[in-house]
């Protein structure tokens, strides 16, 4: 499965569907996409990792980079459907306290829309 990232709008939330591997190179591409979204005024972004086959520590680093870019642009960045290993990395590094990972898209959308 090759890498791709596409966007869709659900109410006030922009969902970025990520597919394939998510490492440094793919993370760079997603970060550029996020910067474009923030520049366009999108304030609520949800990264959907349901179809990500592999996520390594450099990919996690790119997620955190995206989070800081979101904050710099007064926007929110959340994730949904991270793998158990990715969740474990977030907990081991204490990053789960700053990066919200939701178990499914419906829960994420309900929570984000009420914030």
Secondary structure, 3 states (H helix, E strand, C coil): CCCEEEEEEECCEEEEEEEEEECHHHHHHHHHHHHHHHHCCCCEEEEEEEEEEEECHHHHHHHHHHHHHHHHCCCEEEEECCCHHHHHHHHHCCHHHCCCEECCHHHHHHHHHCC
